[in-house]
Amino acid sequence: MRSWNGSIWSDIGTFGGTQVHAMEVFDDGTGPSLYVGGGFLGVSGAPGSYIAKWSCGSTISLSATQPGGAGAPVFVNNANLTPGNEYYNLFAIACPTGPGTCAGPFGANWTTLNVNLVLWQMTRPVGTEPFHVIASSSYVNWGPYNLPPLTLDAICIDFTGGVTGTTSPTVRITVQ
């Protein structure tokens, strides 16, 4: 099964060669989703019984992990991306009163340092991981990155076709 994002077709799941008999968009309170019914017992390797849900309104996300603990490398993670779309991951020195609460870029401290940092990230050419990328899949893990201890506020922006689209919520990332 494939979806059209206005520019390209992308795979959203395989039904093991069985037929799809019905499709319906329905909002169950978590946003619009495509429900598909047919003679399949799973989708793309995930188990299921004759019905599958594809969340067409999924919110893109940005997070970071430091699996080795304090002092270990950091990985940047994006989820719910549309393969082939262009994204910016933008990071700024954290606002001391919480993510999204200061009056600067995506709620970070409005300082010369942060303005210059965000502008630097936005001028990176496509392919500069993890700042300016074309998504290769719906979930991407960037890294490892060796960073000093710091706290950042971050956001992911879909910028396909030079137009700002879906954005992630502002997240707080703490590197130990």
Order of alpha helices (4+ residues) and beta strands (2+ residues): beta-beta-beta-beta-beta-beta-beta-beta-beta-beta-alpha-beta-beta-beta-beta
